Amino acid sequence: MNDRFSLCIAALLFLSCISCAPRITETQCRQGDWYEIGRRDGALGKPITAFDRYADACFEYEVKPDRKAYFEGRDAGLEAYCTYQNGLEQGKLGRVYRHVCPADLEPDYLAGYRRGKEIKAITRKLQKLERRQRSIDHQIKEKERKLIASKLSDRERRALRYDLKQLDIEYREIAWKIKELEGQL
């Protein structure tokens, strides 16, 4: 069991390292549009270290990437990435902010990012409450079915009615919380 676990961890680490490495061919190193590569990386919010990885990969082919063109493109890409709207989307998706935005663009991006994180948290709470509400609804239906269909003693009927009242109270409280959370969206 331990050997399998260790093997799985090693495989995951290896795969994560491979996924970090730039996927660039010799042709891309030699003929690459470094401005466009930088623009794409900036638009994806990749960290500044991406260029170093390209340089390391291209070093194998004795090619030196165009640093100036890459960073001009990256700056242009960051203009598209570092917006309120994109920050909002990244926050809602739960992505980690890698502090790539320039100082003049970062406040708008972070405002959107924080709001996106809030929306994600609210959405999670809503989903949890809605699941609980469905569960209560199912329990209510089951207890009502028992109350109608079964031959029960008075004590059993009282217990079922009490349970139904408690479930109804919880259902209403959840409905109120859901409405309150929806108002925050």
Secondary structure by P-SEA (a helix, b strand, c coil): caaaaaaaaaaaaaaaaaaaccccccccccccaaaaaaaaaaaaccccaaaaaaaaaacccccccaaaaaaaaaaaaaaaaacaaaaaaaaaacccccccccccaaaaaaaaaaaaaaaaaaaaaaaaaaaaaaaaaaaaaaaaaaaccccccaaaaaaaaaaaaaaaaaaaaaaaaaaaaaaac
